[in-house]
Amino acid sequence: MNSRLAARIFFLRTPVYVIMPRVNSLKIVENPDASEWDHFGAACGGHLLQSAAWGELKARFGWSVLRLALARDDTLIAGAQILLRRLPLGLQFAYVPRGPIVQPADQNTVTALCDALCAAAKRRGAFALRLEPNKVGGWDWRSARATWLPANSVQPRTTIHLDLTRAPDIILAQMKPKWRYNIRLAERKGVRVRVGTADDLPLFYRLLQITGARDHFAIHAEAYYRAAFELLTAGDCARLLIAEFESEPLAAIFVTAFGGEAIYLYGASSNAHRDRMPNHALHWAAIQWARACGCVRYDLWGVAAKADALQNSDEPLTHGLYQFKQGFGGQLVQYVGGHDAVFSHLQYALFTRGLAWRRGGLG
């Protein structure tokens, strides 16, 4: 198959399995089957944001999606899901959230994958490719042939991981005493946690609106959360948990499970009965569900952009979020952060100046 025909096939709306030329004895595969991709990603401890369902979610809301993999003997050994977005001024940006996935993590494979990702992004007109690896250490993807520039992270840079391989009583014992007390207090005060359904999504969105207004952060449109629920619960790898008191909803969280990791993805709460500690009850229920799913880790999903900002009481939202999440007894981790491979320095300069203007950095 020549390169022109392969490109025409790729742009069809229905994903197809396109085998590209070999690189260092490895086959480059574009858009492998979604179930094959997820099996590979989950087996290698890949992140939810690299799953096919997450790609479909982003595709419904303005992104184009390309899954690119390296295969040896028809077995996937490395890959990444690239999200592409058309920006103002005709700019095209490529982004790999919490990826790539490499197994085994030898440097030759890393280099071959990074080269293939950069080539694919350039072919699609991207001025830059941002990698945001799901790594706190390990193989050095930055030593690949591309020049990688440090960049702002899109996903939370610092988070807390809770070890779920321990028995429930040990998990409780390693929480702060006040957190153990609050979990039991919620039960004594009549808080009950139930599993939500699609019929509860309007309720969940109302709670998100209350929380966003109270804590001053933006939320997606309701259709986004409905699509996330539809796609991520389809494989029984997500739960909407709702805490109630006498049938009154007090708080809710949306938790996912993929690749042995559970993630607290979205959370919301009302302003009523906060003394009944519904959020503590929700996370304890989520922890138990995640362990039942076979997850070995619970990611509390972001506490600050940088670890050194966590103790800054002058930033009450960040400080309070950290204080709440670290009470569950997990380990603070910081990812390597975003890095950009730049293909057009002029367009990249326009992009970075535009971001600075949006943040007020030019005034």
PADRENBA-798222 format. One line per field, with one value per residue (C-alpha): y, x, z. Coordinates in Angstrom, 3 decimals, decimal comma, always signed. Each point is the difference from the previous one (the first is absolute). Layout:
BEGIN
py [Y ...]
px [X ...]
pz [Z ...]
This chain:
BEGIN
py [+0,000 +3,367 +2,926 +2,046 -2,817 -0,614 +3,670 -0,092 -3,082 +1,596 +2,956 -2,151 +0,424 -3,715 -1,011 -2,442 -2,090 +1,577 -1,589 +2,514 -0,702 -1,749 +1,987 -1,846 -3,364 +1,281 +0,559 +3,358 -0,587 +2,824 -0,345 -3,582 -1,481 +1,712 -3,208 -1,075 +3,428 -0,014 -3,548 +1,090 +3,218 -1,596 -2,865 +2,508 +2,202 +2,680 +2,988 +0,561 +3,023 -2,364 -2,256 -0,258 +1,190 +3,185 +0,580 -0,372 +2,470 +2,631 -0,720 +0,979 +3,386 +1,494 -2,212 -2,358 -3,255 -2,155 -3,161 -0,895 -3,164 -1,973 -3,738 -2,890 -3,285 +1,482 +0,721 +3,610 +0,999 +3,806 +2,754 +3,225 +1,542 +3,430 +2,669 +2,690 +3,338 +2,796 +3,342 +3,616 +1,306 -3,439 -1,531 -3,736 -1,332 -3,636 -1,321 -3,335 +0,036 -2,326 -1,886 -1,568 -3,656 -2,011 -3,654 -1,043 +3,392 -0,285 +3,137 -1,203 -0,505 +3,392 +1,715 -1,813 +0,871 +3,674 +0,261 -1,593 +2,272 +3,137 -1,090 -0,745 +3,357 +1,878 -1,816 +1,271 +3,595 +0,375 +2,728 -1,895 -3,243 +0,066 -3,132 -0,168 -3,395 -2,038 -0,237 +1,147 -1,586 -2,905 -0,051 +3,184 +0,812 +3,434 -1,553 -0,866 +1,880 +2,825 +3,079 +0,229 +3,335 +0,156 +1,116 +0,641 -3,141 -0,351 -2,750 +0,332 +0,005 -1,104 -2,546 -2,523 -3,763 -2,326 -3,589 -2,377 -3,232 +0,212 -1,382 +2,456 +0,204 +0,920 +2,648 +1,473 -0,202 +2,048 +2,827 +2,944 -0,730 +2,772 -1,594 -3,386 +1,755 +1,918 -3,172 -1,590 +3,280 +0,151 -3,449 +0,848 +3,209 -1,839 +0,618 -2,776 -0,496 -1,478 -0,682 +2,597 -0,658 +2,058 +1,366 +1,657 +2,025 +3,176 -0,223 -0,462 +3,005 +2,190 -0,962 +0,852 +3,433 +0,631 -1,123 +2,029 +3,156 -0,583 -0,867 +2,210 -2,498 -0,615 -3,148 -1,644 +0,054 -2,631 -1,918 -0,609 -1,795 -1,965 -1,188 -0,837 -2,053 -1,799 -0,865 -0,789 -2,087 -2,054 -2,379 +0,013 +1,961 +3,091 +0,844 +3,034 -0,092 +2,199 +0,762 +0,710 +0,860 -0,894 -0,199 +3,478 -0,064 +1,629 -0,858 -2,205 -1,236 -1,663 -2,643 -2,042 -3,194 -0,787 -1,762 -0,856 +3,620 +1,661 +3,753 +2,505 +1,878 +2,383 +1,030 +2,332 +0,872 +2,124 +2,556 -1,966 -2,358 +0,302 -0,873 -3,528 -0,582 -1,382 +0,391 -2,250 -2,627 +0,257 -0,545 -2,945 -1,560 +0,740 -1,628 -3,157 -0,096 +0,499 -2,857 -2,245 +0,892 -1,177 +3,467 +0,349 +3,797 +2,810 +3,309 +2,972 +1,980 +3,148 +2,215 +2,792 +0,990 -0,369 -1,846 +3,050 +1,889 -2,462 +1,528 +3,548 +0,978 +3,214 -2,152 -1,364 -2,156 -1,786 -0,208 -1,305 -2,557 -1,317 -0,143 -2,012 -2,478 -0,633 -0,986 -3,324 -1,071 -0,231 +0,860 +3,365 -0,425 +2,487 -0,897 +1,006 +2,563 +1,129 +0,256 +1,275 -1,056 +3,089 -0,280 +3,666 +2,525 +2,897 -1,686 -1,179 +3,586 +1,127 -2,798 +0,791 +3,742 -0,723 -2,089 +2,742 +2,574 -2,196 -0,237 +3,749 -0,400 +2,682 +2,766]
px [+0,000 +1,528 +0,114 -2,645 -2,538 +0,789 -0,642 -3,350 -1,071 +0,961 -2,304 -3,096 -2,325 +0,018 +3,353 +1,996 +3,092 +2,764 +3,444 +2,731 +3,635 +2,305 +2,296 +2,910 -1,726 -3,216 -3,253 -1,733 -3,732 -2,531 -3,352 +0,130 -3,320 -1,346 -0,322 +3,531 +1,299 -1,707 +1,181 +3,571 -0,323 -1,602 +2,519 +2,878 -1,469 -1,007 -2,022 -3,733 +0,759 +1,652 -3,062 -2,178 -3,038 +1,807 +0,999 -3,626 -1,063 +2,445 -0,969 -3,572 +1,159 +2,272 +3,085 +1,258 +1,490 +2,834 +1,192 +3,482 +1,805 +3,167 -0,400 +2,437 -1,244 -3,530 +0,103 -0,277 +2,977 -0,264 -2,356 -1,789 -3,402 +0,498 -2,682 +0,054 -1,787 -0,519 +0,782 -0,556 +2,157 -0,123 +2,417 -0,143 +1,177 +0,799 -0,114 +0,663 -1,636 +1,582 +1,926 +1,655 -0,267 +3,192 +0,468 +2,773 +1,500 +3,306 +1,530 -0,044 -3,755 -0,482 +2,025 -1,835 -3,377 +0,838 +1,266 -3,217 -2,191 +1,801 -0,223 -3,723 -0,705 +1,963 -1,840 -3,259 +1,183 +0,754 +2,446 +0,962 -0,566 -0,397 +0,752 -1,177 +1,319 -1,674 +3,359 +1,606 +3,293 +1,201 +1,066 +1,356 -2,363 +1,646 +3,206 -1,825 +1,132 -2,541 +0,879 -2,516 -0,747 -1,509 -3,634 -2,969 -1,867 -3,627 -0,709 +0,705 +3,754 -0,165 -2,384 -0,406 +0,034 -1,579 +1,288 -2,958 +1,989 -0,348 -2,939 -2,868 +0,835 +3,593 -1,185 -2,189 +2,799 +2,336 -2,522 +0,123 -2,060 -2,458 -0,665 -0,754 -2,282 -1,786 -0,628 -1,683 -1,729 -1,629 -1,484 -1,220 -1,590 -2,037 +2,015 -0,509 +1,957 -1,710 +1,022 -1,374 -1,514 -0,435 -3,201 +2,147 +2,106 -2,167 +0,364 +3,766 +0,225 -1,945 +2,475 +2,879 -1,518 -0,265 +3,579 +1,385 -1,723 +1,151 +3,615 +0,415 +0,865 -1,446 -1,907 -0,856 -3,454 -2,418 +0,295 +3,690 -0,667 -2,831 +2,351 +2,699 -2,500 -1,258 +3,455 +1,837 -2,725 -0,580 +2,799 -0,973 +3,159 -1,558 -2,443 -2,058 -0,329 -2,542 -0,088 -3,466 -1,630 -3,683 -0,136 +1,524 +3,120 +2,943 +2,987 +1,100 +3,225 +0,770 +2,727 +1,632 +2,085 +2,493 +3,357 -0,069 -0,540 -3,146 -0,329 -2,172 -0,857 -2,850 -1,553 -2,775 -1,896 -2,871 +0,217 -2,348 +0,890 +3,710 +0,487 -1,174 +3,248 -1,488 +3,275 +1,869 -2,711 +0,185 +3,746 -0,145 -2,695 +2,118 +3,049 -1,963 -1,431 +3,469 +1,458 -2,867 +0,916 +3,561 +1,552 +3,316 -0,029 -2,487 +0,960 -1,560 +0,584 +1,893 +0,865 +2,113 +2,069 +3,216 +0,768 +1,586 -3,327 -1,898 +0,792 -0,844 -2,963 -0,310 -1,619 -2,993 -1,450 +3,276 +0,953 -3,419 -0,114 +3,404 -0,937 -3,134 +1,625 +3,182 -2,092 -0,768 +3,594 +1,347 +3,353 +0,640 +1,352 +1,072 +0,002 +2,787 -2,353 -0,656 +2,664 -0,406 +1,646 -0,240 -0,353 -0,742 +1,681 -2,011 -3,341 +1,223 +0,890 -3,504 -1,463 +2,045 -0,673 -3,704 +0,044 +1,846 -2,569 -2,869 +1,631 +0,526 +3,714 +0,243 -1,586]
pz [+0,000 -0,955 +2,422 -1,874 +0,145 +3,673 +0,767 -1,832 +1,941 +3,321 -0,481 -0,366 +2,969 +0,806 +1,599 -2,047 +0,596 -2,064 +0,017 -0,775 -0,936 +2,441 +2,300 +1,581 -0,671 +1,611 -1,881 +0,436 +0,347 -0,262 +1,740 +1,257 +1,051 +3,121 +2,021 -0,976 +0,944 +3,398 +0,745 -0,737 +1,995 +3,043 +0,038 -0,020 +2,725 -2,479 +1,139 -0,460 -2,199 -2,468 -0,206 -3,102 +1,962 +1,019 -3,599 -1,079 +2,699 -1,250 -3,622 +0,833 +1,274 -2,608 -0,094 -2,699 +1,276 -1,319 +1,731 -1,168 +1,111 -0,568 -0,480 +0,024 -1,460 -0,113 +3,750 +1,172 +2,141 +0,079 -1,035 +0,728 -0,550 -1,559 +0,312 -2,682 +0,298 -2,500 +1,680 -1,117 -2,868 -1,591 +2,496 +0,640 +3,363 +0,833 +3,550 +1,718 +3,467 +2,568 -2,661 -1,879 +1,022 -0,405 +0,895 +0,342 +0,712 -1,866 -1,457 -3,608 +0,161 +1,644 -2,706 -2,813 +1,500 +0,547 -3,573 -1,306 +2,138 -1,175 -3,644 +0,328 +1,664 -2,667 -2,807 +1,447 +0,041 +3,716 +0,943 +3,181 +1,854 +3,780 +1,993 +3,584 +1,162 +2,684 +1,724 +3,226 -1,080 -2,102 -3,655 -1,528 -2,872 -0,329 -1,383 -3,232 -3,099 +0,281 +2,075 +2,833 +1,640 +3,512 -0,219 +2,245 +1,007 -1,037 +2,530 +3,729 +0,560 +3,625 +1,479 +2,802 -0,553 +2,520 +0,126 -0,343 +0,309 +3,779 +1,953 +0,696 +3,707 -0,856 -2,474 +2,735 +2,576 -2,223 -0,397 +2,361 +3,132 -0,851 -3,419 +1,547 +2,466 -2,781 -2,022 +3,016 +0,882 -3,439 +0,530 +3,507 -1,269 -2,599 -3,165 -2,525 -3,209 -3,049 -3,590 -2,394 -3,426 -3,154 +1,552 +2,686 -2,430 +0,236 +3,783 -0,312 -2,294 +2,439 +2,705 -2,351 -0,644 +3,742 +0,563 -2,906 +1,228 +3,583 -0,776 -3,095 -2,716 -3,459 -0,925 -3,309 -1,567 +1,292 -3,283 +0,718 +3,290 -1,573 -2,750 +2,560 +1,990 -3,111 -1,326 +3,221 +1,634 -3,165 +0,962 +3,679 +0,793 +1,593 +2,771 +0,916 +3,785 +1,773 +3,726 +1,408 +3,297 +0,277 -3,830 -0,371 -2,204 +1,755 -2,182 -2,890 -1,583 -3,321 +0,269 -2,758 -0,146 -2,753 -0,096 +3,691 +1,024 +1,332 -0,503 +1,826 -3,180 +0,931 +3,278 +1,120 +3,158 +1,207 +2,795 +2,255 +2,862 -0,534 +3,667 -0,844 -1,958 -3,224 -1,922 +2,418 -0,393 -3,800 -0,187 +2,364 -2,209 -3,090 +1,581 +0,737 -3,538 -1,505 +2,056 -1,133 -3,616 +0,593 +0,022 +1,814 +0,236 +0,625 -1,604 +1,773 -3,210 +0,617 +2,914 -1,531 -3,008 +2,007 +3,200 +1,649 -0,220 +2,165 +3,367 -1,139 +2,144 -2,052 -2,703 +1,932 -2,791 -0,789 +3,655 +1,062 -2,810 +1,003 +3,679 -0,803 -2,364 +1,958 +3,007 -1,706 +0,559 -3,537 -1,523 -1,618 -3,549 -2,660 -3,689 -2,371 -1,573 -3,546 -2,708 -3,550 -3,237 -2,241 -3,777 -0,826 +2,279 -1,444 +0,671 +3,399 +0,918 -1,006 +2,112 +3,121 -0,284 -0,365 +3,162 +1,867 -1,154 +1,197 +3,430 +0,112 -0,471 -2,697 +2,028]
